Amino acid sequence: MSRKKLLEVRSGLMEVSLNVYWDVLPGDPEALDGSLRMALRSNDIPGVMEILNALIADAPCDHWQPKESTFHLIVHFTFKLLGVDIASEVHCAGGRCDAIVRTSTHIYALEFKLDKTAQKAVDQILKKNYLQPYQADKRKKIAIGINFSSKDRKIKDYLVKEL
């Protein structure tokens, strides 16, 4: 299949997925899109966490699976469907980072934990050098550890460290 055809198929799938996903997003999807992008561009991590907690809280309890991967998917698909540059399970020499998010001004390494601590997540980013492949890039590098609570179904704590 040609690259052009693959891009058309990808675009079509994203559009269909986006239309389905918009129906479950709380509030105005366009406002959410602008809010999330603005928060990332301005390095407003509390704002990003507030948006993610709202999305997690809106997930129907019938479909809830208390696993780290459930939270990871919510983050990944939210960012992806809103056009944020996110890649999950990014391999580097030190290991595999849960997610790398790139904006015009920042590169974020996100590490997710379930029922542990945000400190443990940040320590993993630093120990395994998940941001090392981006050292030549002039954008600011930010490590973000996010700890989710399976009991409370939300972000329990997060920690941000600029490198």
DSSP file (Angstrom, degrees, kcal/mol; ACC not computed):
  #  RESIDUE AA STRUCTURE BP1 BP2  ACC     N-H-->O    O-->H-N    N-H-->O    O-->H-N    TCO  KAPPA ALPHA  PHI   PSI    X-CA   Y-CA   Z-CA
    1    1 A M              0   0    0      0, 0.0     2,-0.0     0, 0.0     5,-0.0   0.000 360.0 360.0 360.0 137.4    0.0    0.0    0.0
    2    2 A S     >  -     0   0    0      1,-0.1     4,-2.4     4,-0.0     5,-0.2  -0.273 360.0-116.1 -70.9 157.8    1.4    3.4   -0.9
    3    3 A R  H  > S+     0   0    0      1,-0.2     4,-2.4     2,-0.2     5,-0.2   0.890 117.0  54.3 -60.4 -39.8    2.3    6.0    1.8
    4    4 A K  H  > S+     0   0    0      1,-0.2     4,-2.0     2,-0.2    -1,-0.2   0.922 109.5  46.9 -61.5 -43.7   -0.4    8.3    0.5
    5    5 A K  H  > S+     0   0    0      2,-0.2     4,-2.5     1,-0.2    -2,-0.2   0.899 110.7  52.3 -65.3 -41.2   -3.1    5.6    0.8
    6    6 A L  H  X S+     0   0    0     -4,-2.4     4,-2.8     1,-0.2    -1,-0.2   0.904 109.3  49.8 -61.1 -41.2   -1.9    4.7    4.3
    7    7 A L  H  X S+     0   0    0     -4,-2.4     4,-2.6     2,-0.2    -1,-0.2   0.881 110.2  50.8 -65.1 -37.7   -2.2    8.4    5.3
    8    8 A E  H  X S+     0   0    0     -4,-2.0     4,-2.4     2,-0.2    -2,-0.2   0.923 112.3  46.2 -64.2 -44.3   -5.7    8.5    3.9
    9    9 A V  H  X S+     0   0    0     -4,-2.5     4,-2.7     2,-0.2     5,-0.2   0.927 113.7  48.7 -64.1 -45.4   -6.7    5.4    5.8
   10   10 A R  H  X S+     0   0    0     -4,-2.8     4,-2.7     1,-0.2     5,-0.2   0.929 111.7  49.5 -60.2 -45.9   -5.1    6.7    9.0
   11   11 A S  H  X S+     0   0    0     -4,-2.6     4,-2.3     1,-0.2    -1,-0.2   0.911 111.7  48.8 -60.7 -43.2   -6.9   10.0    8.6
   12   12 A G  H  X S+     0   0    0     -4,-2.4     4,-2.4     2,-0.2    -1,-0.2   0.913 111.9  48.1 -63.8 -43.7  -10.2    8.3    8.0
   13   13 A L  H  X S+     0   0    0     -4,-2.7     4,-2.8     1,-0.2     5,-0.2   0.903 111.9  49.8 -63.8 -41.2   -9.8    6.1   11.1
   14   14 A M  H  X S+     0   0    0     -4,-2.7     4,-3.0    -5,-0.2    -1,-0.2   0.903 110.8  50.2 -64.2 -40.0   -8.8    9.0   13.3
   15   15 A E  H  X S+     0   0    0     -4,-2.3     4,-2.3     2,-0.2    -2,-0.2   0.926 113.1  45.1 -64.9 -44.3  -11.8   11.0   12.0
   16   16 A V  H  X S+     0   0    0     -4,-2.4     4,-2.0     2,-0.2    -2,-0.2   0.937 116.1  46.7 -63.8 -46.2  -14.2    8.1   12.8
   17   17 A S  H  X S+     0   0    0     -4,-2.8     4,-3.1     1,-0.2    -2,-0.2   0.911 111.5  52.0 -61.3 -42.8  -12.6    7.5   16.2
   18   18 A L  H  X S+     0   0    0     -4,-3.0     4,-2.8     1,-0.2    -1,-0.2   0.909 107.9  50.9 -61.7 -43.3  -12.7   11.2   17.0
   19   19 A N  H  X S+     0   0    0     -4,-2.3     4,-0.8     2,-0.2    -1,-0.2   0.891 114.2  44.0 -63.3 -39.0  -16.4   11.5   16.2
   20   20 A V  H >< S+     0   0    0     -4,-2.0     3,-0.6     1,-0.2     4,-0.4   0.923 115.1  48.9 -68.6 -44.3  -17.2    8.5   18.5
   21   21 A Y  H >X S+     0   0    0     -4,-3.1     3,-1.7     1,-0.2     4,-1.0   0.856 100.9  63.8 -66.5 -36.1  -14.8    9.8   21.2
   22   22 A W  H 3< S+     0   0    0     -4,-2.8     3,-0.5     1,-0.3    -1,-0.2   0.848  94.9  62.5 -56.7 -32.8  -16.3   13.4   21.1
   23   23 A D  T << S+     0   0    0     -4,-0.8    -1,-0.3    -3,-0.6    -2,-0.2   0.743 108.8  39.8 -66.4 -21.9  -19.6   11.9   22.2
   24   24 A V  T <4 S+     0   0    0     -3,-1.7    -1,-0.2    -4,-0.4    -2,-0.2   0.536  89.5 104.5-105.7  -7.1  -18.1   10.7   25.5
   25   25 A L  S  < S-     0   0    0     -4,-1.0     2,-0.2    -3,-0.5    30,-0.1  -0.557  75.6-118.6 -73.8 135.2  -15.9   13.7   26.3
   26   26 A P  S    S-     0   0    0      0, 0.0     6,-0.1     0, 0.0    -1,-0.1  -0.491  73.7  -7.4 -72.7 142.3  -17.3   15.9   29.0
   27   27 A G  S    S-     0   0    0     -2,-0.2     3,-0.1     4,-0.1    -2,-0.1  -0.296 118.3 -14.8  76.3-159.4  -18.1   19.5   28.0
   28   28 A D     >  -     0   0    0      1,-0.2     4,-2.4     2,-0.0     3,-0.4  -0.732  55.2-151.2 -86.1 115.6  -17.3   21.1   24.7
   29   29 A P  H  > S+     0   0    0      0, 0.0     4,-2.8     0, 0.0    -1,-0.2   0.860  96.8  52.8 -56.3 -38.9  -14.7   19.1   22.7
   30   30 A E  H  > S+     0   0    0      2,-0.2     4,-2.3     1,-0.2     5,-0.2   0.890 109.8  48.5 -65.8 -37.1  -13.3   22.1   20.9
   31   31 A A  H  > S+     0   0    0     -3,-0.4     4,-2.8     2,-0.2    -1,-0.2   0.902 111.3  50.4 -66.6 -41.0  -12.8   23.8   24.3
   32   32 A L  H  X S+     0   0    0     -4,-2.4     4,-3.0     2,-0.2     5,-0.3   0.933 109.2  51.8 -60.7 -45.9  -11.1   20.7   25.6
   33   33 A D  H  X S+     0   0    0     -4,-2.8     4,-2.3     1,-0.2     5,-0.2   0.941 114.0  42.6 -55.7 -51.2   -8.8   20.6   22.6
   34   34 A G  H  X S+     0   0    0     -4,-2.3     4,-2.4     1,-0.2    -1,-0.2   0.888 114.7  50.7 -64.5 -40.2   -7.8   24.3   23.1
   35   35 A S  H  X S+     0   0    0     -4,-2.8     4,-2.5     2,-0.2    -2,-0.2   0.923 112.6  45.0 -65.4 -45.2   -7.4   23.9   26.8
   36   36 A L  H  X S+     0   0    0     -4,-3.0     4,-2.3     2,-0.2     5,-0.2   0.938 115.4  46.5 -66.5 -46.7   -5.2   20.8   26.6
   37   37 A R  H  X S+     0   0    0     -4,-2.3     4,-2.7    -5,-0.3     5,-0.2   0.925 114.2  48.3 -61.0 -44.4   -3.0   22.2   23.9
   38   38 A M  H  X S+     0   0    0     -4,-2.4     4,-2.3    -5,-0.2     6,-0.2   0.916 110.4  51.7 -63.1 -43.3   -2.7   25.6   25.7
   39   39 A A  H  <>S+     0   0    0     -4,-2.5     5,-3.2    -5,-0.2     4,-0.2   0.916 113.0  45.1 -61.0 -43.2   -1.8   23.8   29.0
   40   40 A L  H ><5S+     0   0    0     -4,-2.3     3,-1.2     3,-0.2    -2,-0.2   0.933 112.9  49.7 -66.5 -45.5    0.9   21.8   27.3
   41   41 A R  H 3<5S+     0   0    0     -4,-2.7    -1,-0.2     1,-0.3    -2,-0.2   0.861 116.0  42.6 -62.0 -35.5    2.4   24.7   25.4
   42   42 A S  T 3<5S-     0   0    0     -4,-2.3    -1,-0.3    -5,-0.2    -2,-0.2   0.335 112.4-117.9 -95.0   7.9    2.5   26.8   28.5
   43   43 A N  T < 5 +     0   0    0     -3,-1.2     2,-1.5    -4,-0.2    -3,-0.2   0.844  57.2 158.3  60.2  35.3    3.8   24.0   30.6
   44   44 A D     >< +     0   0    0     -5,-3.2     4,-1.8    -6,-0.2     3,-0.2  -0.628   7.2 168.2 -89.1  77.4    0.7   24.2   32.8
   45   45 A I  H  > S+     0   0    0     -2,-1.5     4,-2.6     1,-0.2     5,-0.2   0.873  72.2  56.8 -65.7 -38.9    1.0   20.7   34.2
   46   46 A P  H  > S+     0   0    0      0, 0.0     4,-2.1     0, 0.0    -1,-0.2   0.906 107.9  50.5 -57.4 -37.7   -1.7   21.2   36.9
   47   47 A G  H  > S+     0   0    0     -3,-0.2     4,-2.0     2,-0.2    -2,-0.2   0.902 109.5  49.6 -64.6 -41.4   -4.1   22.2   34.1
   48   48 A V  H  X S+     0   0    0     -4,-1.8     4,-2.6     1,-0.2    -1,-0.2   0.926 111.3  49.4 -61.8 -45.0   -3.2   19.0   32.1
   49   49 A M  H  X S+     0   0    0     -4,-2.6     4,-2.6     1,-0.2    -2,-0.2   0.878 108.5  53.1 -64.5 -37.7   -3.8   16.9   35.2
   50   50 A E  H  X S+     0   0    0     -4,-2.1     4,-1.9    -5,-0.2    -1,-0.2   0.920 110.8  46.9 -62.2 -44.0   -7.2   18.6   35.9
   51   51 A I  H  X S+     0   0    0     -4,-2.0     4,-2.0     2,-0.2    -2,-0.2   0.930 112.8  48.8 -63.9 -45.8   -8.3   17.8   32.3
   52   52 A L  H  X S+     0   0    0     -4,-2.6     4,-2.7     1,-0.2    -2,-0.2   0.908 109.8  51.7 -63.1 -41.2   -7.1   14.2   32.5
   53   53 A N  H  X S+     0   0    0     -4,-2.6     4,-2.4     1,-0.2    -1,-0.2   0.879 108.1  52.5 -63.0 -36.5   -8.9   13.7   35.9
   54   54 A A  H  X S+     0   0    0     -4,-1.9     4,-1.1     2,-0.2    -1,-0.2   0.908 111.2  46.6 -64.5 -41.1  -12.1   15.0   34.4
   55   55 A L  H  X S+     0   0    0     -4,-2.0     4,-0.5     2,-0.2     3,-0.2   0.911 112.6  48.9 -67.3 -42.5  -11.9   12.6   31.5
   56   56 A I  H >< S+     0   0    0     -4,-2.7     3,-1.3     1,-0.2    -2,-0.2   0.921 109.7  52.4 -62.6 -42.9  -11.1    9.7   33.8
   57   57 A A  H 3< S+     0   0    0     -4,-2.4    -1,-0.2     1,-0.3    -2,-0.2   0.773 105.3  56.8 -63.5 -26.3  -14.1   10.6   36.0
   58   58 A D  H 3< S+     0   0    0     -4,-1.1    -1,-0.3    -3,-0.2    -2,-0.2   0.569  80.0 110.0 -83.8  -9.0  -16.3   10.6   33.0
   59   59 A A  S << S-     0   0    0     -3,-1.3     5,-0.1    -4,-0.5     2,-0.1  -0.496  80.8-107.4 -69.9 132.0  -15.5    7.0   32.0
   60   60 A P    >   -     0   0    0      0, 0.0     3,-1.3     0, 0.0     4,-0.2  -0.344  17.7-136.2 -62.0 134.9  -18.5    4.7   32.6
   61   61 A C  G >  S+     0   0    0      1,-0.3     3,-1.1     2,-0.2    -2,-0.1   0.770 100.1  68.6 -64.1 -25.7  -18.0    2.4   35.7
   62   62 A D  G 3  S+     0   0    0      1,-0.3    -1,-0.3     3,-0.0    -3,-0.0   0.798 106.5  39.1 -62.6 -28.0  -19.3   -0.6   33.7
   63   63 A H  G <  S+     0   0    0     -3,-1.3    -1,-0.3     2,-0.0     2,-0.2   0.325  88.3 127.4-103.7   6.1  -16.2   -0.5   31.5
   64   64 A W    <   -     0   0    0     -3,-1.1    -3,-0.0    -4,-0.2     6,-0.0  -0.467  33.0-177.2 -76.3 131.4  -13.7    0.3   34.1
   65   65 A Q        -     0   0    0     -2,-0.2     2,-2.7     2,-0.1     5,-0.2  -0.982  25.8-137.6-122.8 115.1  -10.6   -1.9   34.5
   66   66 A P        +     0   0    0      0, 0.0     2,-0.3     0, 0.0    84,-0.1  -0.371  61.7 120.7 -75.9  70.5   -8.4   -0.9   37.4
   67   67 A K  S >> S-     0   0    0     -2,-2.7     4,-1.2     1,-0.1     3,-0.7  -0.920  74.2-120.0-129.6 154.2   -5.1   -1.3   35.5
   68   68 A E  H 3> S+     0   0    0     -2,-0.3     4,-2.5     1,-0.2     5,-0.2   0.883 114.0  60.9 -58.3 -37.6   -2.3    1.0   34.6
   69   69 A S  H 3> S+     0   0    0      1,-0.2     4,-2.5     2,-0.2    -1,-0.2   0.810  97.2  58.6 -63.7 -29.3   -3.0    0.3   31.0
   70   70 A T  H <> S+     0   0    0     -3,-0.7     4,-1.8    -5,-0.2    -1,-0.2   0.947 110.5  41.5 -62.9 -48.4   -6.5    1.7   31.3
   71   71 A F  H  X S+     0   0    0     -4,-1.2     4,-2.3     1,-0.2    -2,-0.2   0.910 113.4  54.4 -64.2 -42.2   -5.2    5.1   32.5
   72   72 A H  H  X S+     0   0    0     -4,-2.5     4,-3.1     1,-0.2    -2,-0.2   0.915 107.7  49.7 -58.9 -44.5   -2.4    5.0   29.9
   73   73 A L  H  X S+     0   0    0     -4,-2.5     4,-2.8     2,-0.2     5,-0.4   0.893 108.2  52.7 -63.5 -39.9   -5.0    4.4   27.1
   74   74 A I  H  X S+     0   0    0     -4,-1.8     4,-1.9     2,-0.2     5,-0.2   0.943 114.3  42.9 -60.8 -46.4   -7.1    7.4   28.3
   75   75 A V  H  X S+     0   0    0     -4,-2.3     4,-2.4     2,-0.2     5,-0.3   0.951 116.6  47.4 -63.1 -50.1   -4.0    9.7   28.2
   76   76 A H  H  X S+     0   0    0     -4,-3.1     4,-2.9     1,-0.2     5,-0.2   0.947 116.1  41.1 -60.5 -52.2   -2.7    8.3   24.9
   77   77 A F  H  X S+     0   0    0     -4,-2.8     4,-2.7     2,-0.2     5,-0.2   0.853 113.3  53.8 -70.0 -33.4   -6.0    8.5   23.0
   78   78 A T  H  X S+     0   0    0     -4,-1.9     4,-1.4    -5,-0.4     6,-0.2   0.967 114.9  40.5 -61.2 -51.9   -7.0   11.8   24.4
   79   79 A F  H  <>S+     0   0    0     -4,-2.4     5,-2.9    -5,-0.2    -2,-0.2   0.932 117.9  48.0 -62.4 -46.2   -3.7   13.4   23.3
   80   80 A K  H ><5S+     0   0    0     -4,-2.9     3,-1.6    -5,-0.3    -2,-0.2   0.927 111.4  48.7 -62.5 -47.1   -3.7   11.6   20.0
   81   81 A L  H 3<5S+     0   0    0     -4,-2.7    -1,-0.2     1,-0.3    -2,-0.2   0.752 109.6  53.2 -68.5 -23.4   -7.3   12.4   19.1
   82   82 A L  T 3<5S-     0   0    0     -4,-1.4    -1,-0.3    -5,-0.2    -2,-0.2   0.342 121.5-107.1 -91.8   6.9   -6.7   16.1   20.0
   83   83 A G  T < 5 +     0   0    0     -3,-1.6     2,-0.3     1,-0.3    -3,-0.2   0.639  67.7 149.6  81.7  14.3   -3.7   16.2   17.7
   84   84 A V      < -     0   0    0     -5,-2.9     2,-1.2    -6,-0.2    -1,-0.3  -0.637  56.0-113.7 -79.6 138.8   -1.0   16.3   20.4
   85   85 A D  E     +A  102   0A   0     17,-0.7    17,-2.6    -2,-0.3     2,-0.4  -0.613  56.2 155.6 -76.4  98.0    2.2   14.7   19.3
   86   86 A I  E     -A  101   0A   0     -2,-1.2     2,-0.4    15,-0.2    15,-0.2  -0.975  24.3-173.3-127.5 140.7    2.4   11.7   21.6
   87   87 A A  E     -A  100   0A   0     13,-2.1    13,-2.5    -2,-0.4     3,-0.3  -1.000  14.8-148.9-130.1 135.1    4.2    8.3   21.3
   88   88 A S  E    S+A   99   0A   0     -2,-0.4    11,-0.3    11,-0.2    10,-0.2  -0.744  72.0  15.3-106.1 153.6    3.7    5.5   23.7
   89   89 A E  E    S-     0   0A   0      9,-2.1     2,-0.6    -2,-0.3    -1,-0.2   0.941  79.5-171.4  53.7  54.9    6.1    2.8   24.8
   90   90 A V  E     -A   97   0A   0      7,-1.9     7,-2.7    -3,-0.3     2,-0.2  -0.680  10.3-143.5 -85.0 119.0    9.1    4.7   23.4
   91   91 A H  E     +A   96   0A   0     -2,-0.6     2,-0.3     5,-0.2     5,-0.2  -0.569  28.4 158.1 -83.8 142.6   12.2    2.6   23.4
   92   92 A C  E >   -A   95   0A   0      3,-2.7     3,-0.8    -2,-0.2    38,-0.1  -0.860  58.9 -81.4-146.1-177.4   15.7    4.0   24.1
   93   93 A A  T 3  S+     0   0    0     -2,-0.3    36,-0.1     1,-0.2    37,-0.1   0.820 127.3  47.8 -60.2 -31.8   19.0    2.6   25.3
   94   94 A G  T 3  S-     0   0    0     34,-0.4     2,-0.3    35,-0.2    -1,-0.2   0.643 122.9 -81.6 -87.2 -15.0   17.9    2.7   28.9
   95   95 A G  E <   -A   92   0A   0     -3,-0.8    -3,-2.7    34,-0.1     2,-0.5  -0.992  63.4 -39.6 152.8-144.9   14.5    1.1   28.5
   96   96 A R  E     -A   91   0A   0     -2,-0.3     2,-0.3    -5,-0.2    -5,-0.2  -0.968  42.7-150.0-131.6 116.3   10.9    2.0   27.5
   97   97 A C  E     -A   90   0A   0     -7,-2.7    -7,-1.9    -2,-0.5    -8,-0.3  -0.629  18.3-131.8 -83.1 139.0    9.2    5.2   28.5
   98   98 A D  E    S-     0   0A   0     12,-0.3    -9,-2.1    -2,-0.3     2,-0.3   0.921  83.3  -9.2 -58.0 -44.9    5.4    5.1   28.9
   99   99 A A  E     -AB  88 110A   0     11,-1.8    11,-3.3   -11,-0.3     2,-0.5  -0.984  51.2-157.4-157.1 144.4    4.9    8.2   26.7
  100  100 A I  E     -AB  87 109A   0    -13,-2.5   -13,-2.1    -2,-0.3     2,-0.4  -0.994  16.7-168.1-118.7 127.1    6.8   11.0   25.0
  101  101 A V  E     -AB  86 108A   0      7,-2.5     7,-3.3    -2,-0.5     2,-0.4  -0.964   2.7-163.8-117.7 131.7    4.9   14.2   24.3
  102  102 A R  E     +AB  85 107A   0    -17,-2.6   -17,-0.7    -2,-0.4     2,-0.2  -0.956  12.6 169.0-119.5 131.7    6.3   16.9   22.0
  103  103 A T        -     0   0    0      3,-3.0    36,-0.1    -2,-0.4   -19,-0.0  -0.687  54.0 -92.6-120.8-178.7    5.2   20.5   21.7
  104  104 A S  S    S+     0   0    0     -2,-0.2     3,-0.1     1,-0.2   -63,-0.0   0.717 125.6  25.9 -68.6 -18.4    6.9   23.4   19.9
  105  105 A T  S    S+     0   0    0      1,-0.2    35,-2.1    34,-0.1     2,-0.3   0.608 121.4  39.7-118.5 -17.9    8.5   24.4   23.2
  106  106 A H  E     - c   0 140A   0     33,-0.2    -3,-3.0     2,-0.0     2,-0.4  -0.935  49.8-153.2-137.5 154.4    8.8   21.2   25.3
  107  107 A I  E     -Bc 102 141A   0     33,-2.9    35,-2.6    -2,-0.3     2,-0.4  -0.989  25.3-163.5-123.7 120.5    9.5   17.5   25.3
  108  108 A Y  E     -Bc 101 142A   0     -7,-3.3    -7,-2.5    -2,-0.4     2,-0.6  -0.877  12.2-157.5-107.9 132.7    7.8   15.6   28.1
  109  109 A A  E     -Bc 100 143A   0     33,-2.8    35,-3.0    -2,-0.4     2,-0.5  -0.957  17.6-163.8-103.3 120.7    8.6   12.1   29.3
  110  110 A L  E     -Bc  99 144A   0    -11,-3.3   -11,-1.8    -2,-0.6     2,-0.4  -0.904   9.4-175.1-108.2 129.3    5.6   10.6   31.0
  111  111 A E  E     - c   0 145A   0     33,-2.3    35,-2.7    -2,-0.5     2,-0.4  -0.993  12.4-152.4-123.6 129.8    5.9    7.6   33.3
  112  112 A F  E     - c   0 146A   0     -2,-0.4     2,-0.3    33,-0.2    35,-0.2  -0.804  13.4-179.8-105.9 140.3    2.7    6.1   34.7
  113  113 A K  E     - c   0 147A   0     33,-2.5    35,-3.1    -2,-0.4     2,-0.5  -0.958  18.2-142.7-131.6 153.2    2.4    4.1   38.0
  114  114 A L  E    S- c   0 148A   0     -2,-0.3    35,-0.2    33,-0.2   -46,-0.1  -0.972  81.3 -16.4-119.9 118.9   -0.7    2.6   39.6
  115  115 A D  S    S+     0   0    0     33,-3.2    -1,-0.1    -2,-0.5    34,-0.1   0.838 118.4  88.1  58.7  36.9   -1.0    2.7   43.3
  116  116 A K  S    S-     0   0    0     32,-0.3     2,-0.3    -3,-0.0    -1,-0.1   0.012  85.4 -70.4-125.4-124.3    2.7    3.6   43.8
  117  117 A T     >  -     0   0    0      1,-0.1     4,-1.3    29,-0.1    29,-0.1  -0.990  17.0-131.5-141.7 152.2    4.2    7.1   43.9
  118  118 A A  H  > S+     0   0    0     -2,-0.3     4,-2.5     1,-0.2     5,-0.2   0.837 110.4  61.3 -66.5 -32.6    4.9    9.8   41.4
  119  119 A Q  H  > S+     0   0    0      1,-0.2     4,-2.9     2,-0.2    -1,-0.2   0.910 101.1  52.2 -60.2 -42.4    8.4   10.0   42.8
  120  120 A K  H  > S+     0   0    0      1,-0.2     4,-1.7     2,-0.2    -1,-0.2   0.888 109.7  49.9 -60.8 -38.7    9.0    6.4   41.8
  121  121 A A  H  X S+     0   0    0     -4,-1.3     4,-1.9     2,-0.2    -2,-0.2   0.928 112.3  45.4 -66.8 -45.9    7.9    7.3   38.2
  122  122 A V  H  X S+     0   0    0     -4,-2.5     4,-2.4     1,-0.2     5,-0.2   0.912 110.0  55.6 -64.5 -41.8   10.2   10.3   38.0
  123  123 A D  H  X S+     0   0    0     -4,-2.9     4,-3.0     1,-0.2     5,-0.2   0.887 106.6  51.3 -57.2 -38.7   13.1    8.3   39.4
  124  124 A Q  H  X S+     0   0    0     -4,-1.7     4,-2.4     2,-0.2    -1,-0.2   0.915 108.0  51.2 -65.4 -43.2   12.6    5.7   36.7
  125  125 A I  H  <>S+     0   0    0     -4,-1.9     5,-1.8     1,-0.2     6,-0.4   0.927 116.5  41.1 -58.4 -45.0   12.6    8.5   34.0
  126  126 A L  H ><5S+     0   0    0     -4,-2.4     3,-0.8     3,-0.2    -2,-0.2   0.921 115.2  49.1 -71.2 -45.1   15.9    9.8   35.4
  127  127 A K  H 3<5S+     0   0    0     -4,-3.0    -2,-0.2     1,-0.2    -1,-0.2   0.885 117.6  40.4 -62.7 -40.0   17.5    6.4   36.1
  128  128 A K  T 3<5S-     0   0    0     -4,-2.4   -34,-0.4    -5,-0.2    -1,-0.2   0.396 104.4-129.8 -94.2   3.5   16.8    5.1   32.6
  129  129 A N  T X 5 +     0   0    0     -3,-0.8     3,-1.3    -4,-0.4   -35,-0.2   0.885  40.1 169.3  54.0  47.6   17.6    8.3   30.9
  130  130 A Y  T 3 <S+     0   0    0     -5,-1.8    -1,-0.1     1,-0.3   -33,-0.1   0.742  76.1  48.0 -64.2 -22.8   14.4    8.4   28.8
  131  131 A L  T >  S+     0   0    0     -6,-0.4     3,-1.7     1,-0.2    -1,-0.3   0.500  84.0  94.9 -95.5  -3.8   15.1   12.0   27.7
  132  132 A Q  G X  S+     0   0    0     -3,-1.3     3,-1.9     1,-0.3     4,-0.2   0.869  75.7  61.5 -55.7 -41.2   18.7   11.4   26.7
  133  133 A P  G 3  S+     0   0    0      0, 0.0    -1,-0.3     0, 0.0     3,-0.2   0.686 105.2  50.4 -61.5 -13.6   17.8   10.8   23.0
  134  134 A Y  G X  S+     0   0    0     -3,-1.7     3,-1.4     1,-0.2    -2,-0.2   0.247  74.1 109.6-106.7  11.3   16.5   14.4   22.9
  135  135 A Q  T <  S+     0   0    0     -3,-1.9    -1,-0.2     1,-0.3    -3,-0.1   0.805  76.5  54.1 -62.2 -31.0   19.5   16.2   24.4
  136  136 A A  T 3  S+     0   0    0     -3,-0.2    -1,-0.3    -4,-0.2     2,-0.3   0.666  89.2  96.5 -76.5 -15.1   20.5   17.8   21.1
  137  137 A D  S <  S-     0   0    0     -3,-1.4   -30,-0.1     1,-0.1     4,-0.0  -0.569  73.1-141.7 -76.9 137.1   17.0   19.2   20.7
  138  138 A K        +     0   0    0     -2,-0.3    -1,-0.1     2,-0.1     3,-0.1   0.617  68.2 105.6 -76.9 -13.4   16.7   22.8   22.0
  139  139 A R  S    S-     0   0    0      1,-0.1   -33,-0.2    -5,-0.1     2,-0.1  -0.285  84.0 -94.5 -67.0 154.4   13.2   22.4   23.5
  140  140 A K  E     -c  106   0A   0    -35,-2.1   -33,-2.9     1,-0.1     2,-0.5  -0.436  36.3-137.6 -67.5 141.2   12.9   22.1   27.3
  141  141 A K  E     -c  107   0A   0    -35,-0.2    22,-2.7    -2,-0.1     2,-0.4  -0.899  22.1-175.4-106.1 129.3   12.9   18.6   28.7
  142  142 A I  E     -cD 108 162A   0    -35,-2.6   -33,-2.8    -2,-0.5     2,-0.5  -0.988  14.9-153.3-129.3 127.3   10.4   17.8   31.4
  143  143 A A  E     -cD 109 161A   0     18,-3.2    18,-2.8    -2,-0.4     2,-0.5  -0.872  16.3-172.7 -96.8 129.2   10.0   14.5   33.3
  144  144 A I  E     -cD 110 160A   0    -35,-3.0   -33,-2.3    -2,-0.5     2,-0.5  -0.968   8.3-165.5-128.1 117.6    6.5   13.9   34.7
  145  145 A G  E     -cD 111 159A   0     14,-2.5    14,-2.2    -2,-0.5     2,-0.5  -0.875   9.4-168.8 -98.4 130.4    5.7   11.0   37.0
  146  146 A I  E     -cD 112 158A   0    -35,-2.7   -33,-2.5    -2,-0.5     2,-0.6  -0.979   6.4-164.6-125.0 124.5    2.0   10.3   37.3
  147  147 A N  E     -cD 113 157A   0     10,-3.0     9,-2.3    -2,-0.5    10,-1.6  -0.938   9.9-159.1-109.8 120.9    0.6    8.0   40.0
  148  148 A F  E     -cD 114 155A   0    -35,-3.1   -33,-3.2    -2,-0.6     2,-0.6  -0.720  11.0-136.7 -97.1 147.6   -3.0    6.8   39.5
  149  149 A S  E  >> - D   0 154A   0      5,-3.0     4,-1.4    -2,-0.3     5,-1.0  -0.918   7.7-164.5-103.4 120.2   -5.2    5.5   42.2
  150  150 A S  T  45S+     0   0    0     -2,-0.6    -1,-0.1     2,-0.2   -83,-0.1   0.841  92.1  50.2 -70.3 -31.4   -7.2    2.4   41.2
  151  151 A K  T  45S+     0   0    0      1,-0.2    -1,-0.2    -3,-0.1    -2,-0.0   0.943 120.5  32.0 -70.6 -48.2   -9.5    2.9   44.2
  152  152 A D  T  45S-     0   0    0      2,-0.2    -2,-0.2     0, 0.0    -1,-0.2   0.567  98.9-134.8 -87.9  -9.6  -10.3    6.6   43.6
  153  153 A R  T  <5 +     0   0    0     -4,-1.4     2,-0.3     1,-0.2    -3,-0.2   0.944  69.6  85.6  53.4  55.3  -10.1    6.3   39.8
  154  154 A K  E   <S-D  149   0A   0     -5,-1.0    -5,-3.0   -98,-0.1     2,-0.7  -0.971  93.2 -68.0-163.6 174.9   -8.0    9.4   39.4
  155  155 A I  E     -D  148   0A   0     -2,-0.3    -7,-0.3    -7,-0.2     3,-0.1  -0.673  42.3-172.2 -73.5 116.3   -4.5   10.9   39.4
  156  156 A K  E     -     0   0A   0     -9,-2.3     2,-0.3    -2,-0.7    -1,-0.2   0.919  64.1 -18.5 -79.4 -45.7   -3.5   10.5   43.0
  157  157 A D  E     -D  147   0A   0    -10,-1.6   -10,-3.0    -3,-0.1    -1,-0.3  -0.988  57.2-165.7-156.7 159.5   -0.3   12.5   42.7
  158  158 A Y  E     -D  146   0A   0     -2,-0.3     2,-0.4   -12,-0.2   -12,-0.2  -0.978   6.0-155.3-145.8 157.6    2.2   13.7   40.1
  159  159 A L  E     -D  145   0A   0    -14,-2.2   -14,-2.5    -2,-0.3     2,-0.4  -0.999   4.9-158.2-138.8 137.1    5.7   15.2   40.1
  160  160 A V  E     +D  144   0A   0     -2,-0.4     2,-0.4   -16,-0.2   -16,-0.2  -0.953  10.1 179.0-119.9 131.6    7.4   17.4   37.5
  161  161 A K  E     -D  143   0A   0    -18,-2.8   -18,-3.2    -2,-0.4     2,-0.4  -0.964  16.8-149.1-135.1 119.0   11.1   17.8   37.1
  162  162 A E  E      D  142   0A   0     -2,-0.4   -20,-0.2   -20,-0.2    -2,-0.0  -0.704 360.0 360.0 -84.5 134.2   12.7   20.0   34.5
  163  163 A L              0   0    0    -22,-2.7   -21,-0.1    -2,-0.4    -1,-0.1   0.426 360.0 360.0 -98.0 360.0   16.0   18.7   33.2
